């Protein structure tokens, strides 16, 4: 809905291959160091917390986007141009 082009998301696209390598490294390290059910439970708790925090962050981004879109006061008014309709 924000009509973002790849050029607007350069950070994410540039880090995609790094993230793939990082995920492989994490799997390798977890396989080496997690040997008990308690170890794996700690990994699960950490993963769940990370996902909850990511979801909260995305929700707040949506809240601020809607403020900008609707012309409501926002701390991010300098980004107002991102919500403008794309030229035809």
Phi and psi restraints in degrees (range 20) as a CNS / XPLOR table:
assign (resid 1 and name C) (resid 2 and name N)
       (resid 2 and name CA) (resid 2 and name C) 1.0 -83.3 20.0 2
assign (resid 2 and name N) (resid 2 and name CA)
       (resid 2 and name C) (resid 3 and name N) 1.0 -5.2 20.0 2
assign (resid 2 and name C) (resid 3 and name N)
       (resid 3 and name CA) (resid 3 and name C) 1.0 55.4 20.0 2
assign (resid 3 and name N) (resid 3 and name CA)
       (resid 3 and name C) (resid 4 and name N) 1.0 44.4 20.0 2
assign (resid 3 and name C) (resid 4 and name N)
       (resid 4 and name CA) (resid 4 and name C) 1.0 -84.9 20.0 2
assign (resid 4 and name N) (resid 4 and name CA)
       (resid 4 and name C) (resid 5 and name N) 1.0 134.7 20.0 2
assign (resid 4 and name C) (resid 5 and name N)
       (resid 5 and name CA) (resid 5 and name C) 1.0 -92.5 20.0 2
assign (resid 5 and name N) (resid 5 and name CA)
       (resid 5 and name C) (resid 6 and name N) 1.0 167.5 20.0 2
assign (resid 5 and name C) (resid 6 and name N)
       (resid 6 and name CA) (resid 6 and name C) 1.0 -56.3 20.0 2
assign (resid 6 and name N) (resid 6 and name CA)
       (resid 6 and name C) (resid 7 and name N) 1.0 -35.3 20.0 2
assign (resid 6 and name C) (resid 7 and name N)
       (resid 7 and name CA) (resid 7 and name C) 1.0 -65.7 20.0 2
assign (resid 7 and name N) (resid 7 and name CA)
       (resid 7 and name C) (resid 8 and name N) 1.0 -20.5 20.0 2
assign (resid 7 and name C) (resid 8 and name N)
       (resid 8 and name CA) (resid 8 and name C) 1.0 -85.1 20.0 2
assign (resid 8 and name N) (resid 8 and name CA)
       (resid 8 and name C) (resid 9 and name N) 1.0 -9.3 20.0 2
assign (resid 8 and name C) (resid 9 and name N)
       (resid 9 and name CA) (resid 9 and name C) 1.0 -123.3 20.0 2
assign (resid 9 and name N) (resid 9 and name CA)
       (resid 9 and name C) (resid 10 and name N) 1.0 34.4 20.0 2
assign (resid 9 and name C) (resid 10 and name N)
       (resid 10 and name CA) (resid 10 and name C) 1.0 -58.3 20.0 2
assign (resid 10 and name N) (resid 10 and name CA)
       (resid 10 and name C) (resid 11 and name N) 1.0 -36.9 20.0 2
assign (resid 10 and name C) (resid 11 and name N)
       (resid 11 and name CA) (resid 11 and name C) 1.0 -58.2 20.0 2
assign (resid 11 and name N) (resid 11 and name CA)
       (resid 11 and name C) (resid 12 and name N) 1.0 -48.1 20.0 2
assign (resid 11 and name C) (resid 12 and name N)
       (resid 12 and name CA) (resid 12 and name C) 1.0 -67.3 20.0 2
assign (resid 12 and name N) (resid 12 and name CA)
       (resid 12 and name C) (resid 13 and name N) 1.0 -42.8 20.0 2
assign (resid 12 and name C) (resid 13 and name N)
       (resid 13 and name CA) (resid 13 and name C) 1.0 -68.2 20.0 2
assign (resid 13 and name N) (resid 13 and name CA)
       (resid 13 and name C) (resid 14 and name N) 1.0 -37.5 20.0 2
assign (resid 13 and name C) (resid 14 and name N)
       (resid 14 and name CA) (resid 14 and name C) 1.0 -68.0 20.0 2
assign (resid 14 and name N) (resid 14 and name CA)
       (resid 14 and name C) (resid 15 and name N) 1.0 -27.3 20.0 2
assign (resid 14 and name C) (resid 15 and name N)
       (resid 15 and name CA) (resid 15 and name C) 1.0 -97.8 20.0 2
assign (resid 15 and name N) (resid 15 and name CA)
       (resid 15 and name C) (resid 16 and name N) 1.0 -0.3 20.0 2
assign (resid 15 and name C) (resid 16 and name N)
       (resid 16 and name CA) (resid 16 and name C) 1.0 -59.9 20.0 2
assign (resid 16 and name N) (resid 16 and name CA)
       (resid 16 and name C) (resid 17 and name N) 1.0 -46.5 20.0 2
assign (resid 16 and name C) (resid 17 and name N)
       (resid 17 and name CA) (resid 17 and name C) 1.0 -70.5 20.0 2
assign (resid 17 and name N) (resid 17 and name CA)
       (resid 17 and name C) (resid 18 and name N) 1.0 -33.9 20.0 2
assign (resid 17 and name C) (resid 18 and name N)
       (resid 18 and name CA) (resid 18 and name C) 1.0 -62.9 20.0 2
assign (resid 18 and name N) (resid 18 and name CA)
       (resid 18 and name C) (resid 19 and name N) 1.0 -41.6 20.0 2
assign (resid 18 and name C) (resid 19 and name N)
       (resid 19 and name CA) (resid 19 and name C) 1.0 -63.9 20.0 2
assign (resid 19 and name N) (resid 19 and name CA)
       (resid 19 and name C) (resid 20 and name N) 1.0 -37.2 20.0 2
assign (resid 19 and name C) (resid 20 and name N)
       (resid 20 and name CA) (resid 20 and name C) 1.0 -61.7 20.0 2
assign (resid 20 and name N) (resid 20 and name CA)
       (resid 20 and name C) (resid 21 and name N) 1.0 -45.0 20.0 2
assign (resid 20 and name C) (resid 21 and name N)
       (resid 21 and name CA) (resid 21 and name C) 1.0 -64.5 20.0 2
assign (resid 21 and name N) (resid 21 and name CA)
       (resid 21 and name C) (resid 22 and name N) 1.0 -43.0 20.0 2
assign (resid 21 and name C) (resid 22 and name N)
       (resid 22 and name CA) (resid 22 and name C) 1.0 -60.3 20.0 2
assign (resid 22 and name N) (resid 22 and name CA)
       (resid 22 and name C) (resid 23 and name N) 1.0 -43.2 20.0 2
assign (resid 22 and name C) (resid 23 and name N)
       (resid 23 and name CA) (resid 23 and name C) 1.0 -61.1 20.0 2
assign (resid 23 and name N) (resid 23 and name CA)
       (resid 23 and name C) (resid 24 and name N) 1.0 -41.0 20.0 2
assign (resid 23 and name C) (resid 24 and name N)
       (resid 24 and name CA) (resid 24 and name C) 1.0 -63.9 20.0 2
assign (resid 24 and name N) (resid 24 and name CA)
       (resid 24 and name C) (resid 25 and name N) 1.0 -40.7 20.0 2
assign (resid 24 and name C) (resid 25 and name N)
       (resid 25 and name CA) (resid 25 and name C) 1.0 -63.0 20.0 2
assign (resid 25 and name N) (resid 25 and name CA)
       (resid 25 and name C) (resid 26 and name N) 1.0 -42.1 20.0 2
assign (resid 25 and name C) (resid 26 and name N)
       (resid 26 and name CA) (resid 26 and name C) 1.0 -63.2 20.0 2
assign (resid 26 and name N) (resid 26 and name CA)
       (resid 26 and name C) (resid 27 and name N) 1.0 -45.3 20.0 2
assign (resid 26 and name C) (resid 27 and name N)
       (resid 27 and name CA) (resid 27 and name C) 1.0 -59.7 20.0 2
assign (resid 27 and name N) (resid 27 and name CA)
       (resid 27 and name C) (resid 28 and name N) 1.0 -42.9 20.0 2
assign (resid 27 and name C) (resid 28 and name N)
       (resid 28 and name CA) (resid 28 and name C) 1.0 -62.4 20.0 2
assign (resid 28 and name N) (resid 28 and name CA)
       (resid 28 and name C) (resid 29 and name N) 1.0 -47.9 20.0 2
assign (resid 28 and name C) (resid 29 and name N)
       (resid 29 and name CA) (resid 29 and name C) 1.0 -65.0 20.0 2
assign (resid 29 and name N) (resid 29 and name CA)
       (resid 29 and name C) (resid 30 and name N) 1.0 -43.4 20.0 2
assign (resid 29 and name C) (resid 30 and name N)
       (resid 30 and name CA) (resid 30 and name C) 1.0 -60.1 20.0 2
assign (resid 30 and name N) (resid 30 and name CA)
       (resid 30 and name C) (resid 31 and name N) 1.0 -40.9 20.0 2
assign (resid 30 and name C) (resid 31 and name N)
       (resid 31 and name CA) (resid 31 and name C) 1.0 -62.8 20.0 2
assign (resid 31 and name N) (resid 31 and name CA)
       (resid 31 and name C) (resid 32 and name N) 1.0 -30.1 20.0 2
assign (resid 31 and name C) (resid 32 and name N)
       (resid 32 and name CA) (resid 32 and name C) 1.0 -82.1 20.0 2
assign (resid 32 and name N) (resid 32 and name CA)
       (resid 32 and name C) (resid 33 and name N) 1.0 -33.6 20.0 2
assign (resid 32 and name C) (resid 33 and name N)
       (resid 33 and name CA) (resid 33 and name C) 1.0 -106.6 20.0 2
assign (resid 33 and name N) (resid 33 and name CA)
       (resid 33 and name C) (resid 34 and name N) 1.0 -20.3 20.0 2
assign (resid 33 and name C) (resid 34 and name N)
       (resid 34 and name CA) (resid 34 and name C) 1.0 -92.2 20.0 2
assign (resid 34 and name N) (resid 34 and name CA)
       (resid 34 and name C) (resid 35 and name N) 1.0 113.8 20.0 2
assign (resid 34 and name C) (resid 35 and name N)
       (resid 35 and name CA) (resid 35 and name C) 1.0 -127.1 20.0 2
assign (resid 35 and name N) (resid 35 and name CA)
       (resid 35 and name C) (resid 36 and name N) 1.0 -8.2 20.0 2
assign (resid 35 and name C) (resid 36 and name N)
       (resid 36 and name CA) (resid 36 and name C) 1.0 -123.8 20.0 2
assign (resid 36 and name N) (resid 36 and name CA)
       (resid 36 and name C) (resid 37 and name N) 1.0 161.6 20.0 2
assign (resid 36 and name C) (resid 37 and name N)
       (resid 37 and name CA) (resid 37 and name C) 1.0 -58.7 20.0 2
assign (resid 37 and name N) (resid 37 and name CA)
       (resid 37 and name C) (resid 38 and name N) 1.0 -33.8 20.0 2
assign (resid 37 and name C) (resid 38 and name N)
       (resid 38 and name CA) (resid 38 and name C) 1.0 -65.6 20.0 2
assign (resid 38 and name N) (resid 38 and name CA)
       (resid 38 and name C) (resid 39 and name N) 1.0 -38.4 20.0 2
assign (resid 38 and name C) (resid 39 and name N)
       (resid 39 and name CA) (resid 39 and name C) 1.0 -59.1 20.0 2
assign (resid 39 and name N) (resid 39 and name CA)
       (resid 39 and name C) (resid 40 and name N) 1.0 -49.0 20.0 2
assign (resid 39 and name C) (resid 40 and name N)
       (resid 40 and name CA) (resid 40 and name C) 1.0 -68.4 20.0 2
assign (resid 40 and name N) (resid 40 and name CA)
       (resid 40 and name C) (resid 41 and name N) 1.0 -32.6 20.0 2
assign (resid 40 and name C) (resid 41 and name N)
       (resid 41 and name CA) (resid 41 and name C) 1.0 -64.4 20.0 2
assign (resid 41 and name N) (resid 41 and name CA)
       (resid 41 and name C) (resid 42 and name N) 1.0 -39.6 20.0 2
assign (resid 41 and name C) (resid 42 and name N)
       (resid 42 and name CA) (resid 42 and name C) 1.0 -64.8 20.0 2
assign (resid 42 and name N) (resid 42 and name CA)
       (resid 42 and name C) (resid 43 and name N) 1.0 -40.0 20.0 2
assign (resid 42 and name C) (resid 43 and name N)
       (resid 43 and name CA) (resid 43 and name C) 1.0 -62.7 20.0 2
assign (resid 43 and name N) (resid 43 and name CA)
       (resid 43 and name C) (resid 44 and name N) 1.0 -43.5 20.0 2
assign (resid 43 and name C) (resid 44 and name N)
       (resid 44 and name CA) (resid 44 and name C) 1.0 -62.6 20.0 2
assign (resid 44 and name N) (resid 44 and name CA)
       (resid 44 and name C) (resid 45 and name N) 1.0 -45.5 20.0 2
assign (resid 44 and name C) (resid 45 and name N)
       (resid 45 and name CA) (resid 45 and name C) 1.0 -59.6 20.0 2
assign (resid 45 and name N) (resid 45 and name CA)
       (resid 45 and name C) (resid 46 and name N) 1.0 -42.3 20.0 2
assign (resid 45 and name C) (resid 46 and name N)
       (resid 46 and name CA) (resid 46 and name C) 1.0 -64.9 20.0 2
assign (resid 46 and name N) (resid 46 and name CA)
       (resid 46 and name C) (resid 47 and name N) 1.0 -43.5 20.0 2
assign (resid 46 and name C) (resid 47 and name N)
       (resid 47 and name CA) (resid 47 and name C) 1.0 -63.6 20.0 2
assign (resid 47 and name N) (resid 47 and name CA)
       (resid 47 and name C) (resid 48 and name N) 1.0 -42.9 20.0 2
assign (resid 47 and name C) (resid 48 and name N)
       (resid 48 and name CA) (resid 48 and name C) 1.0 -63.9 20.0 2
assign (resid 48 and name N) (resid 48 and name CA)
       (resid 48 and name C) (resid 49 and name N) 1.0 -41.8 20.0 2
assign (resid 48 and name C) (resid 49 and name N)
       (resid 49 and name CA) (resid 49 and name C) 1.0 -64.6 20.0 2
assign (resid 49 and name N) (resid 49 and name CA)
       (resid 49 and name C) (resid 50 and name N) 1.0 -41.6 20.0 2
assign (resid 49 and name C) (resid 50 and name N)
       (resid 50 and name CA) (resid 50 and name C) 1.0 -60.3 20.0 2
assign (resid 50 and name N) (resid 50 and name CA)
       (resid 50 and name C) (resid 51 and name N) 1.0 -43.2 20.0 2
assign (resid 50 and name C) (resid 51 and name N)
       (resid 51 and name CA) (resid 51 and name C) 1.0 -66.3 20.0 2
assign (resid 51 and name N) (resid 51 and name CA)
       (resid 51 and name C) (resid 52 and name N) 1.0 -40.0 20.0 2
assign (resid 51 and name C) (resid 52 and name N)
       (resid 52 and name CA) (resid 52 and name C) 1.0 -62.4 20.0 2
assign (resid 52 and name N) (resid 52 and name CA)
       (resid 52 and name C) (resid 53 and name N) 1.0 -44.9 20.0 2
assign (resid 52 and name C) (resid 53 and name N)
       (resid 53 and name CA) (resid 53 and name C) 1.0 -65.3 20.0 2
assign (resid 53 and name N) (resid 53 and name CA)
       (resid 53 and name C) (resid 54 and name N) 1.0 -38.6 20.0 2
assign (resid 53 and name C) (resid 54 and name N)
       (resid 54 and name CA) (resid 54 and name C) 1.0 -63.2 20.0 2
assign (resid 54 and name N) (resid 54 and name CA)
       (resid 54 and name C) (resid 55 and name N) 1.0 -43.1 20.0 2
assign (resid 54 and name C) (resid 55 and name N)
       (resid 55 and name CA) (resid 55 and name C) 1.0 -62.4 20.0 2
assign (resid 55 and name N) (resid 55 and name CA)
       (resid 55 and name C) (resid 56 and name N) 1.0 -41.7 20.0 2
assign (resid 55 and name C) (resid 56 and name N)
       (resid 56 and name CA) (resid 56 and name C) 1.0 -62.9 20.0 2
assign (resid 56 and name N) (resid 56 and name CA)
       (resid 56 and name C) (resid 57 and name N) 1.0 -41.0 20.0 2
assign (resid 56 and name C) (resid 57 and name N)
       (resid 57 and name CA) (resid 57 and name C) 1.0 -62.6 20.0 2
assign (resid 57 and name N) (resid 57 and name CA)
       (resid 57 and name C) (resid 58 and name N) 1.0 -45.3 20.0 2
assign (resid 57 and name C) (resid 58 and name N)
       (resid 58 and name CA) (resid 58 and name C) 1.0 -65.0 20.0 2
assign (resid 58 and name N) (resid 58 and name CA)
       (resid 58 and name C) (resid 59 and name N) 1.0 -37.3 20.0 2
assign (resid 58 and name C) (resid 59 and name N)
       (resid 59 and name CA) (resid 59 and name C) 1.0 -62.2 20.0 2
assign (resid 59 and name N) (resid 59 and name CA)
       (resid 59 and name C) (resid 60 and name N) 1.0 -41.8 20.0 2
assign (resid 59 and name C) (resid 60 and name N)
       (resid 60 and name CA) (resid 60 and name C) 1.0 -68.0 20.0 2
assign (resid 60 and name N) (resid 60 and name CA)
       (resid 60 and name C) (resid 61 and name N) 1.0 -35.1 20.0 2
assign (resid 60 and name C) (resid 61 and name N)
       (resid 61 and name CA) (resid 61 and name C) 1.0 -61.5 20.0 2
assign (resid 61 and name N) (resid 61 and name CA)
       (resid 61 and name C) (resid 62 and name N) 1.0 -43.6 20.0 2
assign (resid 61 and name C) (resid 62 and name N)
       (resid 62 and name CA) (resid 62 and name C) 1.0 -63.4 20.0 2
assign (resid 62 and name N) (resid 62 and name CA)
       (resid 62 and name C) (resid 63 and name N) 1.0 -41.3 20.0 2
assign (resid 62 and name C) (resid 63 and name N)
       (resid 63 and name CA) (resid 63 and name C) 1.0 -59.0 20.0 2
assign (resid 63 and name N) (resid 63 and name CA)
       (resid 63 and name C) (resid 64 and name N) 1.0 -47.4 20.0 2
assign (resid 63 and name C) (resid 64 and name N)
       (resid 64 and name CA) (resid 64 and name C) 1.0 -68.7 20.0 2
assign (resid 64 and name N) (resid 64 and name CA)
       (resid 64 and name C) (resid 65 and name N) 1.0 -37.8 20.0 2
assign (resid 64 and name C) (resid 65 and name N)
       (resid 65 and name CA) (resid 65 and name C) 1.0 -60.2 20.0 2
assign (resid 65 and name N) (resid 65 and name CA)
       (resid 65 and name C) (resid 66 and name N) 1.0 -45.5 20.0 2
assign (resid 65 and name C) (resid 66 and name N)
       (resid 66 and name CA) (resid 66 and name C) 1.0 -62.9 20.0 2
assign (resid 66 and name N) (resid 66 and name CA)
       (resid 66 and name C) (resid 67 and name N) 1.0 -37.8 20.0 2
assign (resid 66 and name C) (resid 67 and name N)
       (resid 67 and name CA) (resid 67 and name C) 1.0 -60.3 20.0 2
assign (resid 67 and name N) (resid 67 and name CA)
       (resid 67 and name C) (resid 68 and name N) 1.0 -47.5 20.0 2
assign (resid 67 and name C) (resid 68 and name N)
       (resid 68 and name CA) (resid 68 and name C) 1.0 -61.9 20.0 2
assign (resid 68 and name N) (resid 68 and name CA)
       (resid 68 and name C) (resid 69 and name N) 1.0 -46.3 20.0 2
assign (resid 68 and name C) (resid 69 and name N)
       (resid 69 and name CA) (resid 69 and name C) 1.0 -59.9 20.0 2
assign (resid 69 and name N) (resid 69 and name CA)
       (resid 69 and name C) (resid 70 and name N) 1.0 -38.9 20.0 2
assign (resid 69 and name C) (resid 70 and name N)
       (resid 70 and name CA) (resid 70 and name C) 1.0 -91.3 20.0 2
assign (resid 70 and name N) (resid 70 and name CA)
       (resid 70 and name C) (resid 71 and name N) 1.0 2.4 20.0 2
assign (resid 70 and name C) (resid 71 and name N)
       (resid 71 and name CA) (resid 71 and name C) 1.0 75.8 20.0 2
assign (resid 71 and name N) (resid 71 and name CA)
       (resid 71 and name C) (resid 72 and name N) 1.0 16.5 20.0 2
assign (resid 71 and name C) (resid 72 and name N)
       (resid 72 and name CA) (resid 72 and name C) 1.0 -80.3 20.0 2
assign (resid 72 and name N) (resid 72 and name CA)
       (resid 72 and name C) (resid 73 and name N) 1.0 157.1 20.0 2
assign (resid 72 and name C) (resid 73 and name N)
       (resid 73 and name CA) (resid 73 and name C) 1.0 -59.3 20.0 2
assign (resid 73 and name N) (resid 73 and name CA)
       (resid 73 and name C) (resid 74 and name N) 1.0 137.4 20.0 2
assign (resid 73 and name C) (resid 74 and name N)
       (resid 74 and name CA) (resid 74 and name C) 1.0 -148.9 20.0 2
assign (resid 74 and name N) (resid 74 and name CA)
       (resid 74 and name C) (resid 75 and name N) 1.0 148.4 20.0 2
assign (resid 74 and name C) (resid 75 and name N)
       (resid 75 and name CA) (resid 75 and name C) 1.0 -69.2 20.0 2
assign (resid 75 and name N) (resid 75 and name CA)
       (resid 75 and name C) (resid 76 and name N) 1.0 -9.4 20.0 2
assign (resid 75 and name C) (resid 76 and name N)
       (resid 76 and name CA) (resid 76 and name C) 1.0 -114.4 20.0 2
assign (resid 76 and name N) (resid 76 and name CA)
       (resid 76 and name C) (resid 77 and name N) 1.0 30.8 20.0 2
assign (resid 76 and name C) (resid 77 and name N)
       (resid 77 and name CA) (resid 77 and name C) 1.0 -59.9 20.0 2
assign (resid 77 and name N) (resid 77 and name CA)
       (resid 77 and name C) (resid 78 and name N) 1.0 -23.4 20.0 2
assign (resid 77 and name C) (resid 78 and name N)
       (resid 78 and name CA) (resid 78 and name C) 1.0 -64.2 20.0 2
assign (resid 78 and name N) (resid 78 and name CA)
       (resid 78 and name C) (resid 79 and name N) 1.0 -16.6 20.0 2
assign (resid 78 and name C) (resid 79 and name N)
       (resid 79 and name CA) (resid 79 and name C) 1.0 -96.5 20.0 2
assign (resid 79 and name N) (resid 79 and name CA)
       (resid 79 and name C) (resid 80 and name N) 1.0 9.9 20.0 2
assign (resid 79 and name C) (resid 80 and name N)
       (resid 80 and name CA) (resid 80 and name C) 1.0 -51.9 20.0 2
assign (resid 80 and name N) (resid 80 and name CA)
       (resid 80 and name C) (resid 81 and name N) 1.0 -33.8 20.0 2
assign (resid 80 and name C) (resid 81 and name N)
       (resid 81 and name CA) (resid 81 and name C) 1.0 -61.4 20.0 2
assign (resid 81 and name N) (resid 81 and name CA)
       (resid 81 and name C) (resid 82 and name N) 1.0 -22.0 20.0 2
assign (resid 81 and name C) (resid 82 and name N)
       (resid 82 and name CA) (resid 82 and name C) 1.0 -72.0 20.0 2
assign (resid 82 and name N) (resid 82 and name CA)
       (resid 82 and name C) (resid 83 and name N) 1.0 -20.2 20.0 2
assign (resid 82 and name C) (resid 83 and name N)
       (resid 83 and name CA) (resid 83 and name C) 1.0 -97.6 20.0 2
assign (resid 83 and name N) (resid 83 and name CA)
       (resid 83 and name C) (resid 84 and name N) 1.0 -2.5 20.0 2
assign (resid 83 and name C) (resid 84 and name N)
       (resid 84 and name CA) (resid 84 and name C) 1.0 -68.7 20.0 2
assign (resid 84 and name N) (resid 84 and name CA)
       (resid 84 and name C) (resid 85 and name N) 1.0 145.2 20.0 2
assign (resid 84 and name C) (resid 85 and name N)
       (resid 85 and name CA) (resid 85 and name C) 1.0 -58.9 20.0 2
assign (resid 85 and name N) (resid 85 and name CA)
       (resid 85 and name C) (resid 86 and name N) 1.0 144.3 20.0 2
assign (resid 85 and name C) (resid 86 and name N)
       (resid 86 and name CA) (resid 86 and name C) 1.0 -67.9 20.0 2
assign (resid 86 and name N) (resid 86 and name CA)
       (resid 86 and name C) (resid 87 and name N) 1.0 142.4 20.0 2
assign (resid 86 and name C) (resid 87 and name N)
       (resid 87 and name CA) (resid 87 and name C) 1.0 -64.3 20.0 2
assign (resid 87 and name N) (resid 87 and name CA)
       (resid 87 and name C) (resid 88 and name N) 1.0 146.6 20.0 2
